[in-house]
Amino acid sequence: MQPSTAAVGDQPDNYKWKAFWTVGLALFVMVMDFSVTFLALSTIADDFNVTLRAVTWVAIASSLTVSAVMLPLGRVADMTGRKKFHIVGMVFFVAGSILAAAAPSLGVLIAARVLMAIGGAMAQAVVMAIITAVFPTHERGKGLGMLTTAVAIGATAGPIVAGPLLEIFGWRSLFIFLAIPTTLAIFFAMRVLDDARIGSVKPADGSRYDWPGALLSAGALALLILTVSNPFAWDWDSIQIIGGGVLTVVLFGLLVWWELRFSSPIMNLRFFANPTFAFSTLTRLLGFIGSSATFFLVPVFVQSFLGISQLNAGLIMFVGALGMGIAGFMSGRLSDRYGFRRFTFVGIGTLIVTGIGLAFFTVDTPVWAIMAILFVNGLGMGAWMAPNMNATLSVIERKDYGSVSAFLNLVRNVGSVTGQAVTTAIVAGLMAARGVEIELSKLADNADGPAGEAFIDGWRIAFFVLAGFTVAAFGAALLTRPPAVPAGSESPAGSPAPAPNSSGGD
């Protein structure tokens, strides 16, 4: 039975903040995991003597796993209870972290990252659902903005922590460090979270898990990422790539056909009939594709191409996350009052400008200019993320928050890994085409030679391509209109509708 609206959305005490800090700690660690891993790629490549294409699997395997299992696991959370599901996910994450710290080879490290990704997907699948359940509708932007801030703090802490740990103790110490706050988050979750107050919904009697839908979605998404990333360096006109593309389309077609017919699907595809939901989702996907290279490729540029130390590289990356935290804190709260559109426009517009600026980096670009562009880029990221989530959730009922929370995290991860794959394919592909694919540790020594020229040419092309995705995201944002809810009626979440001017008047 679903808890009452008052129990989950209009808490009379400060329980919403207790729940936020509990799940926010877990989200903080998951985000920090990605940021420290990106910074450690160069060191890991040196340790295992592998190239950029090979070490990228440490990041791609994790993102690929999250993308494949996020949506099916979101439905499992709805059926088993959000508290239990969240805790089990963090246990998996800790186990994977310990295995990664002890990995004797790149293959074992990748396997450990997969286990961490499964745990991370389980924890992330319910975080947004819990926040949207414990915050009242008129404060939903505030709650989501605080989530964005938690993401930014994780991204900020990652470079600050990773730099000293990498220089003093090596990359393995990073995974031991990640296990410590996650263990603390498990303890807090056991003490604080209450299924009756965080919006867990007991499934109706006789409801069945959608195994065909889960398998089809996991297969389609995994094959999509594998085809786009092309980790085996097949020719783009090869039977493997063409066949992978065709099979991906077939699997997605079967998934849509099945989900529209199953009584309890892992994702209600009829949400896309709502223009606000459809275009805000498209904005999210394109926005994350266009902005993904900033946290993935810039650390490689700073460390491997410019030869800057790990500690200083962490401080350089810190300013981007700082900008995202500042803007996320402000935009989430203000979107409750002024609507989501203007913040989405400003944020994505900023990403377009800074993305083009990043494309013109060279070996002679001063560090202060790199940091300035990264800070403004972070402001852009923080400005649009929470308002975009608010737009999507504004047309969803509380009972669907679990599956939609998992879906929004899935869109973010698919967008990020697609952007990373496109970036890697362009940079590594151009270097390979020119016969200068070398280990990352040797790139700085060849910055003025053929290898450096190939890297910077690939860098420039990659950022121009990603800027195109960001422009498309801006177009989708223009088409995202506030939902039409008559004044005085009930909003989709079951709370009073906002005043007529709360849509922002955009």
N, C-alpha and C positions, 0 to 999 in steps of 0.2 A: 504494500500500500504506500502511496506517495505521501511524504510528510506535507503538512499544510504549508501554505505560502509564508505564513508568519514564522514557521519553524525554520525554514531554509533561506528566506530572502530578506526578512525584516527583523533580524535578531535585536531584541531590546537591550542586550548587554554588549560587551566587547568581544564576543566570541568570534565575530568575523575577522578581527585582527589576530586573535590566537590561531585561528585556522590558516590565515594568510601567512604568518611567519613560519608556521609548521611546514606547509607545502612550498612556501617561497624558498626555504633553505634547500630543499631537494632540487627545485628548479635552478637555483643558484649554482649548485654543484654540477648539474647536467650541462649547463651552458659553459661553466668554467672548464669542464672536460673537453669540449670542442675547441675552446680558445687555446688551452695549453697544448692540446694535441697538434694544432696547426703550427704553433711556435716550435714544437719539438720535432717536426718532420725533418728538418735539415740535419739535426743531431742524430735522429734515428737512421736516416739514410747513410750518414757517415759510419755509424756503428755497424750496420749490416752491409755496407759497401754496395748500395743499390742506387738506382737513378730516380729522378723525379717521378717518372711514370710508375715505378714499382712502389715507392714509399707512399704515393698517393692512395694506395689501397688501404692504408691504415685509416684514412679519413673516409674514403668511399665505402668500404665494407661496413663501417659503422652507420653511415647515413643510409646506405642501401637497406640494411637490416631494419632500421627504424621505419623507413618508408614502407617496407613490405609488411610489417607486423602491426603498425600503429592502429589502423582502422579495425582489423579483426580483434585486437586486444581491447579497443574501446568498448566494443559490444560485450566482451567478457566482463569488463569492469561493471557494466550495467547489471549483469546477471549475478555477479558474486559479491558485490558491495565495494564501494570505492576505497574504504579504509584498508581492508585486507589486501586488495589489489595493489594499492600504492606501496604498502609495506613490503610485499613479496618482490615487487619490482626493485626496490632499493636493496634488498638482500642480494638479488642477482647482480646488481651493479657493483656491490662491494666485492663479491666473489670474482667477477671479471677483472676488477681493478687489481686484486692480489695476483691473479694469473698473469696479467699484463706486466706487472712489475718483475715477475720472475721469468718472462718469456725468453727462451734461449735462441729463438730465430724469428724472422719476420713472419713466417707462417703461423707460429704459435701466438705472436702478438696480434695478428689479424683475427685469429679465432677468439682471443680474449676480448678484443674490441666488439666482436659480434655478441658475446655474452653480455658485455656492458650495455650494448645497444638495446638488447631485449629488455633488460632491466630499466634502462632509461626510458624506453618507449612505454613501459607499463606505468612508470611514475608520472611521466609527462601526460599520458592519456587522460588522467583525471584531474590534473592541477587546475586547468581552466574551468572545468565543470564545477569543482569545489568552490572556486572563487566566485563564479557567477551565481552559485546557489546561496552562499552566505552573505553576499552583498545585495542590498535592495536594488531594484531596477534603476532608480534615479541616481544610484552611486555606482552603477556597473562600470562606467568609464573610469572612475577612480580606482576600482579594484583591478581592472585590466591595465590601467596605466602603472599601477604599482607592480604588476607582473612584468611589464616592460622594463621598469626600473630594476627589478630583480635580475632580469636577463642582462641588463647593462652592467650591473654590479658584478655579475659572474664573468662577463666578458672583460670588465675592467680588472678584476682581481686576477684573472688568468695570466695576463702578461706580467703583472707585478710579481706574482708568486713564481711563475715559470722561469723568469729570467735568472734570479738567484739560485733556485733549485737546480736548473740545468747547468749552470756554471760550476756550482759547488758539489752537487751530489749526482748529477747526470739525469737522463730522461726517465729512468725507472722510478726515481723518487717522486715524480709527479703523480703516478698512479697510487702510491702509498698515501700521498697527501690527500687525494680525492676520496679515498676510502674512509678517512677520519670524520669529516663533517657529515658524510652520508650515514655513517653509523649513528651519529648524534641525531640526525633527522629521523631515523627509524625509531629511536627512543621517544622523541617528541610526538611522532605520529601515533604511537601506541597509547600515549597519555592523553593527547588532545582531541584527536579526530573522533567524531561520533557520527555513525551512519545516519542517525535520525536527524542530524542537523546539517550535514554536508550534502544533502540532496540525493542520497542513494535511493533507488526505486526498486522495490521488489517486483520481479517480472511476473506477468500474469500467468496463472496456472495453465500448463500445457504449452507454454512458449518453448520453442526449440532454437538452438544455436544454428546460425546460418553457415554451416561448414562449406557448402559449395561456394557461397559468396566469399568466405574468408580465403579459400584456396585460390579462387579466380583473381581476387584483388591482389593477394600476395604475389602470385605468379605474374600478373600483368605489370605490376609496379617494379618488381625485381627485374623482369626482362626489359622494361623500358629504360631503367637506369643502366643496365649492362650494355644495352645497345647504344645509348647515347654516350656513355663514358668510353666505350671501346677499349677496355683495359688490356686486351690481347693484341692491340695494334693491327687489327685486320684492315685491309683496304676498304674504303667506304663504299665501294661498289661490289664488295665481295658477297658471296652467297650467305655468309654468316650475318652480316649487317642487314642486308635486304631481308633475309628470312626472319631475323629477329624483329625488324620493324613490322613486317606483315603479321607475324604471330602475336606481337603486342597489340595490334589493332584488333585482331580476332578475339583475344582474351578480354579486352575491354568491352568489345561488343557483346560477348557472352555474359560478362558481368552485368552490364546494363540490362540485358534481357532478363536475367535471373532476378536481379534485385527488384525489378518492377513487378515481379510475380510472387515473390516469397512473402509470406505473411509477417515475418519478423526479420527484416533485412539488417545487415550490419550497418547500412547507411541508407536513409530514405532519400532516394534520388529525386523525388518529387519536390524537394526543397529548391531545386534549381529552376522550377517554374516561377519562382519569385525573383523578379529582376534585381532586387537589392541583394539577395543572397548570391545570385549567380555572378553579378558584376563585382561585388566585393571579394568573392573568392578568386575570380580571375585577376583582380588587382593584386591580391596577396601572392598568388603564384608567380606572376610576372615580376612583381617587385622583388621577391626573394631571389629569383633567377638573376635579375639585373644587379643586385647588390652583393651577391654571395662571394665574389672574388676579392672583395676588400679584406675580409678576415682570413681568406685562404691564400691568396697570392701575394699580398703585401708583405707578410712575414718572410716569405721566400725572397722577395725583392730586397728587403732590408738586410736580411742576414746573409743570404747566399750571393746576391748580386753586388750589394754595396759593401759586404764584409763587416757589417756592424755587429758588435757582440750581442749575445743573447740577452744580457741584462738591459742594455740600451734599446734593443729591439722591443723588449717588453714594455719599456717606458714610452716608446714611440706609439705602439699600438694602444696604450692606455688612453690616449687622448680621444680616440674615436669612440671607445666605449663610454668614456666620461660624457661626451656630447650626447650619446644615445640615452644615457641615464637621466640627464637634465631635461631633455626634450620629452622623454617618455613620462616622467613625473608630471610635467605641466600639461601635456596634450591630453592625457587620459582624464584628468580632472576637468579641464576646460571643455572637452567634448561632451560631457554631461550637460553643460550649460549652453554651448553654442553649436552643437552638432558636430558630425564627423567630417564633413566634406572639406571645409577650408583647411583643416590640419592635414588631411590626406593630400590635398593639392600642394601645399607648401612643402611637405616632407618629400614627396616623390619628385617634385620639381627640383628640390635641392640635390637629390640623388643624381638626377640627370646632369646637372652642372658639374658636380664634383666627380662623377664618373668620367666625364670628358676630361676634366683636369688630371685625373689619375693616368689617363692614357698618354699624357705628354711627359711622364716621369722619365728621366734618363740617369745615367751614372753621375751626372753633374748636378742633379737636383738637390738643393740644400735641405738639410734635415728639418729646419724650421718650416719650410714650405710643405714638406710631406706631412708634418704634424698638423699644420693649419688646415689642410684639405681633409685630413682624416677627422679632425674635430667637427668641421662643418658637415662632413658626410655622416658622422654619428648623430648630429642634430637632426638631419633629414630622416635617418632611420627611426629615431625615437619619436619624431613628430607624427608619423603615419601609422605605426604599428597598432597601438591601442585603439585609436579611432576606427581603423579598418576592422578590427575584431568586434568592436561595439556595433558597427554597421551590420555585420553578419548575424550577430546574436540578437539584434533588435527584432528579427522576424521569426525567432525560434522559441518554442515553448520550453519551460523548465524541464519537462520530462525528456526532452531530446538533447539537453546540454551535454550529457556524457558522450554520445556518439559524435556530436558536432565538435566538441572539444578535441576529441581524437582526430577528427577530420581536419580541423584547422592546423593542428600540429603536423599532420601528415602533409598538408599543402606546403607548410613552411619547409619541412625537410625535403620534400620532393623538389621544391624550387631551389633550395640551397645546393643539393647534390647535383641537380641538373646544371646549375651555373658553374659549380666546381668542375664537372665533367667537361662542359663546353670549353672552359678556360684551359684545363689541362690538355685537351685535345688540340687546341689551337697552338699553345706555346710549345708543348712537347712535339707535336706534329711538325711544326715549322722547323724546330731544331733538328729533328730526325731527317726531314727532307733535305736539309743543308748539310747533313752528315756531321753534325756537331753535338749530338746528344751525349752529354758528359755527366759525371756525378756532381751533385749540388755543391759539394765541398770545393770543387775546382772552378766553379763559375766565377767567383770574385777575381781569381787570378787571370781569367780570360775575358774580363768585362769589356776591354777595348779591342778584343779580337773577334774572330768570326762567331764564336759561341755567344759572346756578349751581345753582338749585333743581332743574332738570330733570336735570342731571348727577348731583347727589348722590342724587336719588330713584332714578335708573337704577343708580347704584353700589350702593345698598342692596339693591335687588331682585336685582341680579346676584349679590351675595355670598350672599344667602339661597338663591338657586337653586343655586349651586355648593356650598353647605353641604349641600344635599339629596343631591348626588352623593357627597359625602364620607361622609355617613351610610350611603349604600348601599355604599360601599367598605368601611366597617367591618363591615357585614353579610356581605359576601363574605369578609372576612378571618376572621370567626367560622366560616365553613364550610370554610376551608382547613386541612386536617389534615395532620400529618406523614405521609409515605409509610410504609406498613407493610413494614418490612424486617426479617426475623428476625435476631436476634443471631447473628453469626458468618458470615452469608451475605455475598455480594458486593453492593455498592451498584450502582445503575444506571451509574455512571461507571466501574465496574471496580475500585474500591478497596474495602478492607474496610469493612463497615458500621460506623456509629458505635455506641457503647455504648447500651444501652437507654434511659438517661436523657438522651441528648443531644438528644432531641426537645423537651426543655424541660419535660416534664411538664405542659404546659398543658392 
